[in-house]
Amino acid sequence: MIKLCEVPIRTLSLALLLMLYQLPTIAGSINPDDVNIYKTIDKQHKYPNDSVVFIGSSSIKRWHTLAQDMSPINVIQRGFNAAKLADINKLLEQLVIPHKPKQVVIFAGVNDLAIPPTVSPSDVYDSFLQFVEIIHNKLQDCTIYFIAISPAPARWNLWQDAKEVNHRIKEYAKQHHQVVFIETDFYFLNENKKPVISLFAKDGIHLNNDGYAIWKKLVSATIIKPL
């Protein structure tokens, strides 16, 4: 048996790097258990061909009335706690593309700004462009709907950055008919341009039932109804 101390450090390092390289890529901010649960559900359940995929951070996961709110549209709900847009991109080939949706709704990006290691608004925008590229490379007819980042009270210090992300994606959507920006500022900001506290949960980050009622109104009125 070869003792570890007898193995040259350079050889050991190379072997370790090769081993790590061969490990499956897991999105850094996303719990692998959640990914595996969704994979299991996908194997066990057949969704209608006209289903709309909703993917994103915990605000998508906590939308407990989503299926009811979007009826008669069929939905596939894929939300992840603390998910960053950059990491969601790594899961699209596994959790979105196989469903071949013609519509995808995404809410993500604020965690990229809020949870270390944080990134700039430009980086979040670039991640969104990557999201669009991955989807449209495989699903050319798919329309992507981006729900604007909300002015959450507990993350008010990030609002200027979030606004920049929203603005850049909104401008991009104007030039690309298969990308739709769903604006929400009008409802979530009061006359003083401050967050409407009554629309958020106690944590000041997520929406409460009243907040989701607004999302229901805006999203259901925007996505294309199935023929």
Contacts in CASP RR format, 6 or more apart in sequence:
PFRMAT RR
TARGET T0000
AUTHOR 0000-0000-0000
METHOD contacts of the structure
MODEL  1
MIKLCEVPIRTLSLALLLMLYQLPTIAGSINPDDVNIYKTIDKQHKYPND
SVVFIGSSSIKRWHTLAQDMSPINVIQRGFNAAKLADINKLLEQLVIPHK
PKQVVIFAGVNDLAIPPTVSPSDVYDSFLQFVEIIHNKLQDCTIYFIAIS
PAPARWNLWQDAKEVNHRIKEYAKQHHQVVFIETDFYFLNENKKPVISLF
AKDGIHLNNDGYAIWKKLVSATIIKPL
4 12 0 8 1.000
25 90 0 8 1.000
26 32 0 8 1.000
26 35 0 8 1.000
26 90 0 8 1.000
27 35 0 8 1.000
27 80 0 8 1.000
27 83 0 8 1.000
27 84 0 8 1.000
27 87 0 8 1.000
27 88 0 8 1.000
27 90 0 8 1.000
27 91 0 8 1.000
28 84 0 8 1.000
28 87 0 8 1.000
29 80 0 8 1.000
29 82 0 8 1.000
29 83 0 8 1.000
29 84 0 8 1.000
29 87 0 8 1.000
29 111 0 8 1.000
29 115 0 8 1.000
30 80 0 8 1.000
30 82 0 8 1.000
30 83 0 8 1.000
30 84 0 8 1.000
30 87 0 8 1.000
30 88 0 8 1.000
30 91 0 8 1.000
31 80 0 8 1.000
31 81 0 8 1.000
34 79 0 8 1.000
34 80 0 8 1.000
34 81 0 8 1.000
35 80 0 8 1.000
35 91 0 8 1.000
35 94 0 8 1.000
35 95 0 8 1.000
38 78 0 8 1.000
38 95 0 8 1.000
39 94 0 8 1.000
39 95 0 8 1.000
42 95 0 8 1.000
42 98 0 8 1.000
42 99 0 8 1.000
47 74 0 8 1.000
47 76 0 8 1.000
47 99 0 8 1.000
48 74 0 8 1.000
49 100 0 8 1.000
50 73 0 8 1.000
50 74 0 8 1.000
50 102 0 8 1.000
50 226 0 8 1.000
51 74 0 8 1.000
51 75 0 8 1.000
51 76 0 8 1.000
51 99 0 8 1.000
51 101 0 8 1.000
52 70 0 8 1.000
52 73 0 8 1.000
52 74 0 8 1.000
52 75 0 8 1.000
52 76 0 8 1.000
52 101 0 8 1.000
52 103 0 8 1.000
52 104 0 8 1.000
52 105 0 8 1.000
52 223 0 8 1.000
53 75 0 8 1.000
53 76 0 8 1.000
53 78 0 8 1.000
53 96 0 8 1.000
53 99 0 8 1.000
53 101 0 8 1.000
53 103 0 8 1.000
53 104 0 8 1.000
53 105 0 8 1.000
54 60 0 8 1.000
54 63 0 8 1.000
54 66 0 8 1.000
54 75 0 8 1.000
54 76 0 8 1.000
54 77 0 8 1.000
54 78 0 8 1.000
54 79 0 8 1.000
54 104 0 8 1.000
54 105 0 8 1.000
54 106 0 8 1.000
54 107 0 8 1.000
55 78 0 8 1.000
55 79 0 8 1.000
55 88 0 8 1.000
55 95 0 8 1.000
55 96 0 8 1.000
55 104 0 8 1.000
55 105 0 8 1.000
55 106 0 8 1.000
55 108 0 8 1.000
56 78 0 8 1.000
56 79 0 8 1.000
56 80 0 8 1.000
56 83 0 8 1.000
56 85 0 8 1.000
56 88 0 8 1.000
56 106 0 8 1.000
56 107 0 8 1.000
56 108 0 8 1.000
57 79 0 8 1.000
57 80 0 8 1.000
57 81 0 8 1.000
57 82 0 8 1.000
57 83 0 8 1.000
57 84 0 8 1.000
57 107 0 8 1.000
57 108 0 8 1.000
57 109 0 8 1.000
57 110 0 8 1.000
57 111 0 8 1.000
58 79 0 8 1.000
58 80 0 8 1.000
58 81 0 8 1.000
58 82 0 8 1.000
58 83 0 8 1.000
58 206 0 8 1.000
59 107 0 8 1.000
59 150 0 8 1.000
59 206 0 8 1.000
59 207 0 8 1.000
60 66 0 8 1.000
60 77 0 8 1.000
60 78 0 8 1.000
60 79 0 8 1.000
60 80 0 8 1.000
60 107 0 8 1.000
61 77 0 8 1.000
61 79 0 8 1.000
61 80 0 8 1.000
61 81 0 8 1.000
62 206 0 8 1.000
62 207 0 8 1.000
63 69 0 8 1.000
63 77 0 8 1.000
63 212 0 8 1.000
63 215 0 8 1.000
65 212 0 8 1.000
65 216 0 8 1.000
66 75 0 8 1.000
66 77 0 8 1.000
67 75 0 8 1.000
67 77 0 8 1.000
69 212 0 8 1.000
69 215 0 8 1.000
69 216 0 8 1.000
69 219 0 8 1.000
69 220 0 8 1.000
70 216 0 8 1.000
70 219 0 8 1.000
70 220 0 8 1.000
70 223 0 8 1.000
72 225 0 8 1.000
72 226 0 8 1.000
73 220 0 8 1.000
73 223 0 8 1.000
73 225 0 8 1.000
73 226 0 8 1.000
74 226 0 8 1.000
76 99 0 8 1.000
76 101 0 8 1.000
78 95 0 8 1.000
78 96 0 8 1.000
80 88 0 8 1.000
82 111 0 8 1.000
82 115 0 8 1.000
83 108 0 8 1.000
83 111 0 8 1.000
84 108 0 8 1.000
84 109 0 8 1.000
84 111 0 8 1.000
84 112 0 8 1.000
84 115 0 8 1.000
84 127 0 8 1.000
85 106 0 8 1.000
85 108 0 8 1.000
85 109 0 8 1.000
85 111 0 8 1.000
85 112 0 8 1.000
85 124 0 8 1.000
85 127 0 8 1.000
85 128 0 8 1.000
85 131 0 8 1.000
86 112 0 8 1.000
86 119 0 8 1.000
86 123 0 8 1.000
86 127 0 8 1.000
86 130 0 8 1.000
88 106 0 8 1.000
88 108 0 8 1.000
88 131 0 8 1.000
89 127 0 8 1.000
89 130 0 8 1.000
89 131 0 8 1.000
89 134 0 8 1.000
92 131 0 8 1.000
92 134 0 8 1.000
92 135 0 8 1.000
93 134 0 8 1.000
93 138 0 8 1.000
96 104 0 8 1.000
96 135 0 8 1.000
97 134 0 8 1.000
97 135 0 8 1.000
97 138 0 8 1.000
97 139 0 8 1.000
100 139 0 8 1.000
101 139 0 8 1.000
101 142 0 8 1.000
102 139 0 8 1.000
102 141 0 8 1.000
102 142 0 8 1.000
102 143 0 8 1.000
103 142 0 8 1.000
103 143 0 8 1.000
103 144 0 8 1.000
103 145 0 8 1.000
103 223 0 8 1.000
103 224 0 8 1.000
104 135 0 8 1.000
104 142 0 8 1.000
104 143 0 8 1.000
104 144 0 8 1.000
104 145 0 8 1.000
105 144 0 8 1.000
105 145 0 8 1.000
105 147 0 8 1.000
105 219 0 8 1.000
105 223 0 8 1.000
106 131 0 8 1.000
106 144 0 8 1.000
106 145 0 8 1.000
106 146 0 8 1.000
106 147 0 8 1.000
107 146 0 8 1.000
107 147 0 8 1.000
107 149 0 8 1.000
109 124 0 8 1.000
109 127 0 8 1.000
109 128 0 8 1.000
109 149 0 8 1.000
109 165 0 8 1.000
110 149 0 8 1.000
110 150 0 8 1.000
110 152 0 8 1.000
110 155 0 8 1.000
110 158 0 8 1.000
110 162 0 8 1.000
112 118 0 8 1.000
112 119 0 8 1.000
112 123 0 8 1.000
112 124 0 8 1.000
112 127 0 8 1.000
113 119 0 8 1.000
113 121 0 8 1.000
113 124 0 8 1.000
113 155 0 8 1.000
113 158 0 8 1.000
113 161 0 8 1.000
113 162 0 8 1.000
113 165 0 8 1.000
114 155 0 8 1.000
114 158 0 8 1.000
120 161 0 8 1.000
121 161 0 8 1.000
121 162 0 8 1.000
121 164 0 8 1.000
121 165 0 8 1.000
121 168 0 8 1.000
124 165 0 8 1.000
125 165 0 8 1.000
125 168 0 8 1.000
125 169 0 8 1.000
125 172 0 8 1.000
128 146 0 8 1.000
128 165 0 8 1.000
128 169 0 8 1.000
128 172 0 8 1.000
129 172 0 8 1.000
131 144 0 8 1.000
132 144 0 8 1.000
132 176 0 8 1.000
132 179 0 8 1.000
135 142 0 8 1.000
135 144 0 8 1.000
136 142 0 8 1.000
136 144 0 8 1.000
136 178 0 8 1.000
141 178 0 8 1.000
142 178 0 8 1.000
143 178 0 8 1.000
143 179 0 8 1.000
143 180 0 8 1.000
143 224 0 8 1.000
144 178 0 8 1.000
144 179 0 8 1.000
144 180 0 8 1.000
145 180 0 8 1.000
145 182 0 8 1.000
145 219 0 8 1.000
145 222 0 8 1.000
145 223 0 8 1.000
146 169 0 8 1.000
146 173 0 8 1.000
146 179 0 8 1.000
146 180 0 8 1.000
146 181 0 8 1.000
146 182 0 8 1.000
147 182 0 8 1.000
147 184 0 8 1.000
147 215 0 8 1.000
147 218 0 8 1.000
147 219 0 8 1.000
148 166 0 8 1.000
148 169 0 8 1.000
148 170 0 8 1.000
148 181 0 8 1.000
148 182 0 8 1.000
148 183 0 8 1.000
148 184 0 8 1.000
148 185 0 8 1.000
149 162 0 8 1.000
149 165 0 8 1.000
149 166 0 8 1.000
150 184 0 8 1.000
150 188 0 8 1.000
150 207 0 8 1.000
151 159 0 8 1.000
151 162 0 8 1.000
151 185 0 8 1.000
151 188 0 8 1.000
151 189 0 8 1.000
151 194 0 8 1.000
151 195 0 8 1.000
152 195 0 8 1.000
152 200 0 8 1.000
152 204 0 8 1.000
152 205 0 8 1.000
152 206 0 8 1.000
153 195 0 8 1.000
153 197 0 8 1.000
153 200 0 8 1.000
153 204 0 8 1.000
154 203 0 8 1.000
154 204 0 8 1.000
154 205 0 8 1.000
155 162 0 8 1.000
155 204 0 8 1.000
155 205 0 8 1.000
156 194 0 8 1.000
156 195 0 8 1.000
166 181 0 8 1.000
166 183 0 8 1.000
166 185 0 8 1.000
169 179 0 8 1.000
169 181 0 8 1.000
170 181 0 8 1.000
170 183 0 8 1.000
172 179 0 8 1.000
172 181 0 8 1.000
173 179 0 8 1.000
173 180 0 8 1.000
173 181 0 8 1.000
180 222 0 8 1.000
182 218 0 8 1.000
182 219 0 8 1.000
182 222 0 8 1.000
183 218 0 8 1.000
184 214 0 8 1.000
184 215 0 8 1.000
184 218 0 8 1.000
187 196 0 8 1.000
187 199 0 8 1.000
187 214 0 8 1.000
187 218 0 8 1.000
188 195 0 8 1.000
188 196 0 8 1.000
188 199 0 8 1.000
188 211 0 8 1.000
188 214 0 8 1.000
189 195 0 8 1.000
189 196 0 8 1.000
190 196 0 8 1.000
197 204 0 8 1.000
198 208 0 8 1.000
198 210 0 8 1.000
199 207 0 8 1.000
199 208 0 8 1.000
199 210 0 8 1.000
199 211 0 8 1.000
199 214 0 8 1.000
200 206 0 8 1.000
200 207 0 8 1.000
200 208 0 8 1.000
200 211 0 8 1.000
201 207 0 8 1.000
201 208 0 8 1.000
207 214 0 8 1.000
207 215 0 8 1.000
END
